Amino acid sequence: MCAAAVGAEHGYTAHEWGTFTSVQGGDGHLLEWRPFQSSLLPAFVHDSHPRVNKGELVTLQRMETPVIYFHASRDFKVDVNVRFPEGWITEWYPQAKVVVTNRIAWSNLSVMADCPALPELLPHDKSGSHYFTARAAASQFLRSDSSTNSEVEKFLFYRGAGNFQTPLRVSIDAANSLVVENTGAQKLSRLFLISIHDGRGSFTELNSLPSHSSRSQSAPAPMPLAELQTKIAARMAKALAGEGLFADEARAMVDTWTDSWFTDEGERVLYVLPRAWTDEILPLTLSPAPDKLVRVMVGRAEIIAPQRVASLRQVLLQAQGGDADARARSEAELKALGRFAEPALRLVHSRDAPASVPPS
């Protein structure tokens, strides 16, 4: 197998992308939820952590699919250290030297600029829809070696969950418009306000939202879902490339999440988190240091709208009264909500839940 030189002259760039997902009610307050869907990851991904029981974690944020790409003209070795002070590291690949509750580190990681044998060593699995698409980017191969094993990949991958605030608050006003409020100290950029219902959807793109400002936006006329997906995927890939990712990296990120971002029923806002926020929440150290480090993290604010809460409440009450059709509709709605079903049910049973469906 090819070997990376130790102490070789280095000149490289590193590009990272990932997503922080939160759930909010119509009043804009973050909701606690259980964010894990292990079936979306391939079996070879590591998640054995003695201090973290993923099934029991109830958090405000899911840190989803950060990947770090390396671009270099020659082989070298690098140490990578990621800290997550307000969260838990829950999954990763390839194997790391250190994995503790809020820190992961790869030591003496080999970056292979030219090694024809490595593609054959990439692990494969029939599961993991939110993993393999990231390989589409033209990055260098990486190899992590231990005393008993050697693992190869085209990027570093890790995931986690935590309890902290993101700088965007989204609420729904009396006119049923989305209100986006930047509560942070830095400007927010590349905001996409998305609404999807009954096989149709719409989106609005905002270039920026200044610090401590807000904006109300009603949804434009909906279009067929396939048309929406094509248009917004192209716009978002362009926006992410504008933040510093290479075009194939930006497209890989969009393709990774198309089945969720641009398909799931409901309202959500996607936006680029400020680099200063990312560096504070998720400090990253590379040694030797790269010539350039790009970090593009997308915030996903998933909104459980009051109208959806009221509709679910009504159908559940009808189901409890013995209505078989209502039971089937409630089961379909909870399935559509997926991992957001639990916070939706908490809203249904809260004192502030609307008693009836408000007019559209």
Residue pairs with C-beta under 8 A, 6 or more apart in sequence:
1 115
1 117
1 118
1 121
1 143
1 150
2 75
2 112
2 114
2 115
2 117
2 118
3 75
3 110
4 75
4 76
4 77
4 110
4 111
4 112
4 143
5 74
5 75
5 76
5 77
6 77
8 74
8 75
8 76
8 77
9 74
9 76
10 72
10 74
10 76
10 78
10 288
11 72
11 73
11 291
12 70
12 71
12 72
12 76
12 78
12 111
12 290
12 291
13 70
13 71
13 72
13 290
13 291
13 292
13 293
13 294
14 68
14 69
14 70
14 71
14 286
14 290
14 292
14 293
14 294
15 68
15 69
15 71
15 139
15 244
15 245
15 246
15 249
15 293
15 294
15 296
16 66
16 67
16 68
16 69
16 284
16 293
16 294
16 295
16 296
16 297
17 66
17 67
17 240
17 245
17 249
17 250
17 253
17 295
17 296
17 297
17 298
18 63
18 64
18 65
18 66
18 67
18 297
18 298
19 63
19 64
19 65
19 66
19 257
19 297
19 298
19 299
19 300
20 61
20 62
20 63
20 64
20 166
20 273
20 281
20 297
20 298
20 299
20 300
21 35
21 61
21 62
21 64
21 300
21 302
22 30
22 31
22 60
22 61
22 62
22 166
22 299
22 300
22 301
22 302
23 30
23 31
23 33
23 302
23 304
23 340
23 343
24 30
24 31
24 169
24 170
24 171
24 301
24 302
24 303
24 304
25 31
25 303
25 304
25 306
25 309
25 343
25 347
26 171
26 172
26 303
26 304
26 305
26 306
26 309
27 171
28 169
28 170
28 171
28 179
28 181
30 60
30 165
30 166
31 60
31 304
31 343
31 346
31 347
32 58
32 59
32 60
32 343
33 58
33 59
33 60
33 339
33 340
33 342
33 343
34 55
34 57
34 58
34 339
34 342
35 57
35 59
35 61
35 62
35 161
35 339
36 54
36 55
36 57
36 62
36 90
36 161
36 339
37 338
37 339
38 47
38 54
39 127
40 127
40 128
40 129
40 130
40 131
41 47
41 91
41 127
41 128
41 130
41 131
41 159
42 123
42 124
42 125
42 127
42 128
42 131
42 132
43 125
43 127
44 93
44 123
44 125
45 91
45 92
45 93
45 128
45 131
45 157
46 91
46 92
46 93
46 95
46 96
46 99
47 54
47 90
47 91
47 92
49 88
49 89
49 90
49 99
49 101
51 100
51 101
52 88
52 89
52 90
52 101
54 90
54 161
57 88
57 90
57 161
59 87
59 161
59 162
59 163
60 162
60 163
60 164
60 165
61 87
61 161
61 162
61 163
61 164
61 166
62 159
62 161
63 84
63 87
63 159
63 160
63 161
63 162
63 282
64 130
64 159
65 130
65 131
65 134
65 157
65 159
65 256
66 157
66 158
66 159
66 282
66 297
67 134
67 155
67 156
67 157
68 80
68 155
68 156
68 284
69 137
69 139
69 140
69 154
69 155
69 249
70 78
70 111
70 139
70 140
70 142
70 155
71 139
71 140
71 246
72 111
72 113
72 140
73 113
74 113
74 114
75 110
75 111
75 112
75 113
75 114
75 115
76 111
76 288
77 108
77 109
77 110
77 111
78 106
78 109
78 111
78 286
78 287
78 288
79 105
79 106
79 107
79 108
79 109
79 285
79 286
79 287
80 105
80 106
80 109
80 156
80 284
80 285
80 286
81 103
81 104
81 105
81 284
81 285
81 286
81 287
82 89
82 103
82 104
82 105
82 158
82 282
82 283
82 284
82 285
83 102
83 103
83 282
83 283
83 284
84 102
84 103
84 104
84 160
84 162
84 281
84 282
85 102
85 281
85 283
86 102
86 162
86 163
86 164
86 281
87 102
87 160
87 161
87 162
87 163
87 164
88 101
88 102
88 160
88 161
88 162
89 99
89 100
89 101
89 102
89 103
89 104
89 158
89 159
89 160
90 159
90 160
90 161
91 157
91 158
91 159
91 160
92 99
92 104
92 156
92 157
92 158
92 159
93 151
93 153
93 156
93 157
93 158
94 106
94 142
94 143
94 144
94 151
94 152
94 153
94 156
95 144
95 146
95 149
95 151
96 104
96 105
96 106
96 144
97 105
97 106
97 107
97 108
98 104
98 105
98 107
99 105
104 158
106 144
106 156
108 145
109 142
109 143
109 144
109 156
110 142
110 143
110 144
110 145
111 140
111 141
111 142
112 118
112 140
112 141
112 142
112 143
113 140
115 141
118 141
118 143
118 152
119 141
121 152
122 135
122 152
122 153
122 154
123 151
123 152
123 153
129 259
130 256
130 257
130 260
131 157
133 252
133 255
133 256
134 154
134 155
134 157
134 252
134 253
134 256
135 154
135 155
135 252
136 248
136 251
136 252
136 255
137 154
137 155
137 246
137 248
137 249
137 252
138 246
138 248
139 154
139 155
139 249
140 154
141 152
141 153
141 154
142 152
142 153
142 154
142 155
142 156
143 150
143 151
143 152
144 150
144 151
144 153
162 281
164 281
165 183
166 273
166 299
166 301
167 182
167 183
167 184
167 185
167 186
167 188
167 273
167 274
167 277
167 299
168 180
168 181
168 182
168 183
168 184
168 188
168 191
168 209
168 269
168 271
168 299
168 301
169 180
169 181
169 183
170 178
170 179
170 180
170 181
170 269
170 301
170 303
171 178
171 179
171 181
172 178
172 179
172 267
172 303
172 305
172 306
173 179
173 216
175 216
175 218
176 218
176 307
176 358
176 360
177 216
177 217
177 218
177 219
178 193
178 195
178 216
178 217
178 218
178 219
178 267
178 269
178 303
179 214
179 215
179 216
179 217
180 191
180 193
180 206
180 209
180 214
180 215
180 217
180 269
181 213
181 214
182 188
182 209
182 210
182 211
182 212
182 213
182 214
183 212
184 211
184 212
184 274
184 277
185 211
185 276
186 211
186 274
186 276
186 277
187 208
187 209
187 210
187 211
187 274
188 208
188 209
188 271
188 272
188 273
188 274
189 207
189 208
189 209
189 243
189 271
189 272
189 274
190 205
190 207
190 208
190 236
190 239
190 240
190 242
190 243
190 271
190 272
191 205
191 206
191 207
191 208
191 209
191 269
191 270
191 271
192 203
192 204
192 205
192 206
192 232
192 235
192 236
192 239
192 269
192 270
192 271
193 203
193 204
193 205
193 206
193 217
193 219
193 267
193 269
194 201
194 202
194 203
194 232
194 261
194 262
194 267
194 268
194 269
194 270
195 201
195 202
195 203
195 219
195 222
195 266
195 267
196 225
196 228
196 262
196 263
196 264
196 265
196 266
196 267
197 222
197 265
197 266
199 224
199 225
200 222
200 223
200 224
200 225
200 228
201 222
201 223
201 225
201 228
201 262
202 219
202 220
202 221
202 222
202 223
202 228
203 220
203 228
203 231
203 232
204 217
204 219
204 220
205 235
205 239
206 215
206 217
209 215
209 271
222 228
223 231
225 262
225 263
228 262
229 258
229 262
229 263
232 262
233 254
233 255
233 258
233 262
236 250
236 254
236 270
237 247
237 250
237 251
237 253
237 254
238 250
239 272
240 249
240 250
240 253
240 254
240 272
240 296
240 298
241 247
241 249
241 250
243 272
243 294
243 296
244 294
244 296
245 253
245 294
245 296
253 296
253 298
254 261
261 268
261 270
261 300
264 336
264 338
265 336
266 302
266 303
266 304
266 305
266 308
266 337
266 340
267 302
267 303
267 305
268 300
268 301
268 302
268 303
269 299
269 300
269 301
269 303
270 298
270 299
270 300
270 301
271 298
271 299
271 301
272 296
272 297
272 298
272 299
273 297
273 298
273 299
275 295
277 297
278 295
278 297
279 295
282 297
284 293
284 295
286 293
302 340
304 340
304 343
304 344
304 347
306 354
306 358
307 354
307 357
307 358
307 360
308 344
309 344
309 347
309 348
309 353
309 354
310 353
310 354
310 355
310 356
310 357
310 358
311 333
311 357
312 330
312 333
312 334
312 344
312 345
312 348
313 348
313 353
313 354
313 355
314 356
314 357
315 326
315 329
315 330
315 333
316 326
316 330
316 348
318 326
319 326
319 327
319 329
319 330
334 341
334 344
334 345
335 341
337 344
347 353
